[in-house]
């Protein structure tokens, strides 16, 4: 009887450990609002977009902090690419932003709504106007760039087409 209980417990623990290992290998799927601390979310609309004036006279709002608990997380997030470094085939560094034209045609979103992405070997970019998913390790790190102040840096591992389903 003891042997059967022990074997049953070993089987249960083994199953639990393998399910935990599987769960930890899956990236955390984020929406842009997830990058904003809960107490600051009133500044954003129902779609998770920052409240930005599009009249061209507003500089980037520097209000907004990052979520330190996301530091060193494996994540997957959709967004638009603003290339910074690379060539016509691959991009090695870019800004990932929540909406088309951010940082270029309108004032940049707050730093907690911009991710500086680095791909060591480069990521292929076919259509810069399309939404993409980016996966990798997210860190809370301030970067000051000519286009905007940034609150997060992501070491990219995968760039893929956006799949809404």
Sine and cosine of phi, psi and omega as CSV:
sin_phi,cos_phi,sin_psi,cos_psi,sin_omega,cos_omega
0.00,0.00,-0.72,0.69,0.01,-1.00
-0.88,0.47,-0.65,0.76,-0.02,-1.00
-0.90,0.44,-0.65,0.76,0.00,-1.00
-0.92,0.40,-0.66,0.75,0.03,-1.00
-0.91,0.42,-0.69,0.73,0.01,-1.00
-0.88,0.48,-0.72,0.70,0.03,-1.00
-0.89,0.45,-0.64,0.77,0.03,-1.00
-0.89,0.45,-0.69,0.72,0.03,-1.00
-0.90,0.43,-0.64,0.77,0.05,-1.00
-0.88,0.47,-0.68,0.73,0.02,-1.00
-0.89,0.45,-0.67,0.74,0.03,-1.00
-0.90,0.44,-0.73,0.68,0.01,-1.00
-0.89,0.45,-0.64,0.76,0.03,-1.00
-0.88,0.47,-0.71,0.71,0.04,-1.00
-0.89,0.45,-0.66,0.75,0.02,-1.00
-0.90,0.43,-0.71,0.70,0.00,-1.00
-0.90,0.44,-0.65,0.76,0.00,-1.00
-0.94,0.34,-0.55,0.83,0.05,-1.00
-0.94,0.33,-0.57,0.82,0.08,-1.00
-0.92,0.40,-0.66,0.75,0.03,-1.00
-0.89,0.46,-0.65,0.76,0.03,-1.00
-0.91,0.42,-0.70,0.72,-0.04,-1.00
-0.89,0.45,-0.61,0.79,-0.04,-1.00
-0.96,0.29,-0.33,0.94,0.01,-1.00
-0.99,0.12,-0.29,0.96,0.05,-1.00
-0.99,0.15,0.75,-0.66,0.03,-1.00
-0.94,0.34,0.45,-0.89,0.08,-1.00
-0.97,0.25,0.88,-0.47,0.00,-1.00
-0.98,0.18,0.87,-0.49,-0.05,-1.00
-0.92,-0.39,0.52,-0.85,0.27,-0.96
-0.96,-0.26,0.26,-0.96,-0.07,-1.00
-0.89,0.45,-0.57,0.82,0.00,-1.00
-0.90,0.44,-0.41,0.91,0.02,-1.00
-0.92,0.40,-0.31,0.95,0.02,-1.00
-0.99,0.13,-0.16,0.99,-0.05,-1.00
-0.98,-0.18,0.76,-0.65,0.08,-1.00
-0.84,0.54,0.58,-0.82,-0.06,-1.00
-0.77,0.64,-0.70,0.72,-0.08,-1.00
-0.95,0.33,-0.15,0.99,0.00,-1.00
-0.95,-0.30,0.02,1.00,-0.13,-0.99
-0.95,0.32,-0.19,0.98,0.02,-1.00
-0.91,0.41,-0.34,0.94,0.01,-1.00
-0.97,0.24,-0.10,1.00,-0.12,-0.99
-0.91,-0.42,0.48,-0.88,0.00,-1.00
-0.98,0.18,-0.05,-1.00,-0.10,-1.00
-0.91,0.41,-0.33,0.94,0.03,-1.00
-1.00,-0.03,-0.01,1.00,-0.02,-1.00
1.00,0.06,0.26,0.97,0.01,-1.00
-1.00,-0.07,0.63,-0.78,0.01,-1.00
-0.92,0.39,0.48,-0.87,0.05,-1.00
-0.98,0.19,0.98,-0.19,-0.09,-1.00
-0.83,-0.56,0.69,-0.72,0.13,-0.99
-0.99,0.15,0.68,-0.73,-0.03,-1.00
-0.97,-0.22,0.38,0.92,-0.02,-1.00
-0.99,0.13,-0.09,1.00,0.07,-1.00
1.00,0.08,-0.14,0.99,-0.03,-1.00
-1.00,-0.06,-0.20,0.98,-0.04,-1.00
-1.00,0.04,0.80,-0.60,0.14,-0.99
-0.97,0.23,0.08,-1.00,0.03,-1.00
-0.88,0.47,0.74,-0.68,0.10,-0.99
-0.97,0.22,0.82,-0.58,0.01,-1.00
-1.00,-0.09,0.11,0.99,0.05,-1.00
-0.97,0.25,0.70,-0.72,0.03,-1.00
0.81,-0.58,0.78,-0.63,0.00,-1.00
-0.94,-0.33,0.21,-0.98,0.02,-1.00
-1.00,-0.02,0.15,-0.99,0.05,-1.00
-0.98,-0.21,0.98,-0.19,-0.06,-1.00
-0.86,0.51,-0.43,0.90,0.01,-1.00
-0.93,0.36,-0.23,0.97,0.07,-1.00
-1.00,0.08,-0.16,0.99,-0.04,-1.00
-0.84,0.54,0.75,-0.66,0.04,-1.00
0.92,0.38,0.46,0.89,0.03,-1.00
-1.00,-0.02,0.57,-0.82,0.16,-0.99
-1.00,0.09,0.88,-0.48,-0.12,-0.99
-0.75,-0.66,0.26,-0.96,0.15,-0.99
-0.68,-0.73,0.79,-0.62,-0.05,-1.00
-0.57,-0.82,0.65,-0.76,0.07,-1.00
-1.00,0.07,0.44,-0.90,0.06,-1.00
0.01,-1.00,-0.05,-1.00,0.03,-1.00
-0.96,-0.28,0.58,-0.82,-0.07,-1.00
-0.99,-0.12,0.74,-0.67,0.19,-0.98
-0.89,-0.46,0.98,-0.20,-0.09,-1.00
-0.90,0.44,0.63,-0.78,0.05,-1.00
-0.87,-0.49,-0.69,0.73,-0.03,-1.00
-0.70,-0.72,0.57,-0.82,0.04,-1.00
0.64,-0.77,-0.33,-0.94,0.03,-1.00
-0.73,-0.68,-0.29,-0.96,-0.05,-1.00
-0.97,0.23,-0.11,0.99,0.02,-1.00
-0.95,-0.30,-0.61,0.80,-0.11,-0.99
-0.67,-0.74,0.54,-0.84,0.07,-1.00
-0.90,-0.44,0.74,-0.67,-0.04,-1.00
-0.97,-0.23,-0.40,0.92,0.07,-1.00
-0.59,-0.81,0.69,-0.73,0.03,-1.00
-0.39,-0.92,0.29,-0.96,0.15,-0.99
-1.00,-0.08,0.72,-0.70,0.13,-0.99
-0.97,-0.24,0.81,-0.59,-0.08,-1.00
-0.78,-0.63,0.35,-0.94,-0.11,-0.99
-0.98,0.19,-0.27,0.96,-0.02,-1.00
-0.56,-0.83,0.45,-0.89,-0.03,-1.00
-0.89,0.46,0.75,-0.67,0.05,-1.00
1.00,-0.02,-0.11,0.99,0.03,-1.00
-0.86,0.51,0.67,-0.75,0.02,-1.00
0.97,0.23,-0.16,0.99,-0.04,-1.00
-0.90,-0.44,-0.85,0.53,-0.09,-1.00
-0.99,-0.15,-0.28,0.96,-0.02,-1.00
-0.72,-0.70,0.22,-0.98,0.08,-1.00
-0.84,0.54,0.61,-0.79,0.01,-1.00
-0.88,0.47,0.50,-0.86,0.11,-0.99
-0.92,0.39,0.16,-0.99,0.03,-1.00
-0.86,0.51,0.38,-0.92,-0.02,-1.00
-0.81,0.59,-0.52,0.86,-0.01,-1.00
-0.98,0.19,0.10,0.99,0.06,-1.00
-0.87,-0.50,0.33,0.94,0.06,-1.00
-0.72,-0.69,0.71,-0.70,0.03,-1.00
-0.87,-0.50,0.81,-0.59,0.10,-0.99
-1.00,0.07,0.90,-0.44,-0.08,-1.00
-0.96,-0.29,0.71,-0.70,0.05,-1.00
-0.84,-0.54,0.79,-0.62,0.09,-1.00
-0.89,-0.46,0.92,-0.39,-0.05,-1.00
-0.83,0.56,-0.73,0.69,-0.04,-1.00
-1.00,-0.09,-0.02,1.00,-0.03,-1.00
1.00,0.03,0.51,-0.86,0.02,-1.00
-0.86,-0.50,0.68,-0.73,0.01,-1.00
-0.94,0.35,0.65,-0.76,0.06,-1.00
-0.80,-0.60,0.91,-0.42,0.02,-1.00
-1.00,-0.07,-0.77,0.63,-0.02,-1.00
-0.81,-0.59,0.95,-0.32,-0.04,-1.00
-0.95,0.31,-0.23,0.97,-0.03,-1.00
-1.00,-0.02,-0.11,0.99,-0.02,-1.00
-1.00,-0.02,0.46,-0.89,0.10,-0.99
-0.96,0.27,0.64,-0.77,0.04,-1.00
-0.78,-0.63,0.34,-0.94,0.19,-0.98
-0.99,-0.14,0.66,-0.75,0.10,-0.99
-0.84,-0.54,0.74,-0.68,0.05,-1.00
-0.88,-0.48,0.53,-0.85,0.07,-1.00
0.30,-0.95,-0.27,-0.96,-0.02,-1.00
-0.99,-0.10,0.87,-0.49,-0.03,-1.00
-1.00,-0.05,0.71,-0.70,0.08,-1.00
-0.77,-0.63,0.58,-0.82,0.10,-1.00
-1.00,0.10,0.96,-0.27,-0.07,-1.00
-0.51,-0.86,0.76,-0.65,0.02,-1.00
-0.99,0.14,0.75,-0.66,0.09,-1.00
-0.78,-0.62,0.76,-0.65,0.07,-1.00
-0.98,-0.22,0.90,-0.44,-0.02,-1.00
-0.85,-0.52,0.35,-0.94,0.02,-1.00
-0.83,0.56,-0.57,0.82,-0.04,-1.00
-0.98,0.18,-0.54,0.84,-0.09,-1.00
-0.12,-0.99,0.27,-0.96,0.19,-0.98
-1.00,0.05,0.66,-0.75,-0.11,-0.99
-0.83,-0.55,0.62,-0.78,-0.03,-1.00
-0.97,-0.24,-0.27,0.96,-0.04,-1.00
-0.74,-0.67,0.53,-0.85,0.12,-0.99
-0.82,-0.57,0.70,-0.72,0.00,-1.00
-0.84,-0.55,0.82,-0.58,0.13,-0.99
-1.00,0.09,0.98,-0.20,-0.12,-0.99
-0.95,0.30,0.63,-0.78,0.09,-1.00
-0.87,-0.49,-0.50,0.87,-0.04,-1.00
-0.61,-0.79,0.68,-0.73,0.15,-0.99
-0.81,-0.58,0.81,-0.59,-0.04,-1.00
-0.65,-0.76,0.29,-0.96,0.02,-1.00
-0.90,0.44,0.56,-0.83,0.03,-1.00
-0.95,0.32,0.73,-0.68,0.03,-1.00
-0.83,-0.55,0.94,-0.33,-0.08,-1.00
-0.97,0.24,-0.07,1.00,-0.08,-1.00
-0.91,-0.42,0.00,0.00,0.00,0.00
